[in-house]
Amino acid sequence: MENSKEYTIMIVRHGYSLGNKLQTLSGQSNVPLMEQGRKELIEYREMYDYPVTDLNYSSDLSRAVSTFETLYDGRAELDGVFPQLREINFGNWENKVHKNGIFENYFSNWINDNVLSTGESYDDIKTRMLGFFKTTLLELEVNNLSSATLVSHMIAIRCLLVGLGCYSKDEFFDIKTQNGQGYKLIVEFDGENYKIKNIIAINQLLK
């Protein structure tokens, strides 16, 4: 790619939340970060390298905002919170407990573009995540910056990584998205097109 520059994008999933504890499909419900989640994030920030980046964006849901604030602990501040980084809209499935195969049955249909009662298809969420990703790259380019952190949610992150070509759609359920962790992406961008040059799991970025 001619006239391209390299950028670092950190993709981080929110920490352990009330929805995780209750095993509910929390989606766009504003469930809080749990104290267990805060403790895990404090451990992670001592173990792994979460670099201070030029731009810092989060989903506007409190569990994501609290995750950023805990991980960076005053070393950096959020530059904005955005609904585009939210989790999938589960619609009528919102806050249902995902036991007895509900989770697997739900997504085995959803991944094949059946909207069901979510109001948001696989392509919908992939498109909004890819759109925000490119907007972030453009903002970095225009302002002569080189790095950004995006705090988001499990399904949203998986859709983004498949959309970026880091994984295939068949690998969707194998993408590791542990609470409070995620990926470091090295991206080549020429103002129009981008290419993922490298992807590294945060739990490989030991201090």
ZIWOWO-V416158 format. One record per residue. PHI is phi in whole degrees, 0 to 359 (NA if undefined). PSI is psi as a letter, one per 40 degrees, with the letter a starting at -180 (none if undefined). Layout:
phi=[PHI & PHI]
psi=[PSI & PSI]
//
This chain:
phi=[NA & 284 & 55 & 261 & 233 & 263 & 228 & 251 & 239 & 267 & 249 & 235 & 272 & 302 & 285 & 301 & 245 & 300 & 298 & 295 & 296 & 276 & 58 & 252 & 277 & 289 & 50 & 264 & 288 & 270 & 283 & 276 & 291 & 272 & 299 & 302 & 296 & 298 & 296 & 297 & 295 & 297 & 297 & 296 & 292 & 276 & 269 & 244 & 269 & 255 & 293 & 286 & 251 & 289 & 235 & 225 & 236 & 220 & 307 & 279 & 281 & 299 & 295 & 282 & 299 & 296 & 297 & 300 & 298 & 285 & 296 & 262 & 44 & 88 & 286 & 205 & 236 & 291 & 265 & 175 & 239 & 223 & 294 & 298 & 266 & 292 & 289 & 305 & 279 & 276 & 56 & 292 & 269 & 306 & 68 & 284 & 287 & 265 & 252 & 56 & 84 & 302 & 300 & 295 & 294 & 300 & 282 & 295 & 276 & 301 & 297 & 266 & 75 & 273 & 292 & 55 & 254 & 282 & 79 & 217 & 277 & 305 & 294 & 301 & 289 & 298 & 296 & 290 & 290 & 296 & 298 & 292 & 300 & 292 & 300 & 296 & 300 & 296 & 294 & 298 & 296 & 299 & 263 & 56 & 250 & 228 & 207 & 209 & 242 & 238 & 258 & 219 & 224 & 303 & 293 & 300 & 293 & 298 & 297 & 298 & 293 & 292 & 298 & 281 & 87 & 287 & 220 & 272 & 298 & 294 & 266 & 312 & 282 & 263 & 289 & 283 & 224 & 289 & 306 & 79 & 239 & 164 & 215 & 254 & 251 & 256 & 239 & 261 & 219 & 249 & 99 & 226 & 248 & 229 & 220 & 277 & 273 & 201 & 225 & 230 & 293 & 300 & 287 & 263 & 266 & 287 & 285]
psi=[h & i & f & i & i & h & i & h & h & h & h & h & i & i & i & h & i & d & d & d & d & e & f & i & g & d & b & e & i & g & i & i & i & i & d & d & d & d & d & d & d & d & d & d & d & d & d & i & h & g & i & h & i & d & i & h & i & i & i & e & i & d & d & d & d & d & d & d & d & d & d & e & f & e & d & i & i & h & e & i & h & h & d & d & e & i & i & i & h & e & b & e & e & h & e & i & h & g & i & f & e & d & d & d & d & d & d & d & d & d & d & f & e & h & d & b & e & d & e & h & i & d & d & d & d & d & d & d & d & d & d & d & d & d & d & d & d & d & d & d & d & d & e & f & i & e & i & i & h & h & h & a & i & d & d & d & d & d & d & d & d & d & d & e & e & d & i & i & d & d & e & d & e & e & h & h & g & i & h & e & a & b & i & h & h & h & h & h & h & e & e & d & i & i & h & h & d & i & h & h & h & d & e & e & g & i & none]
//
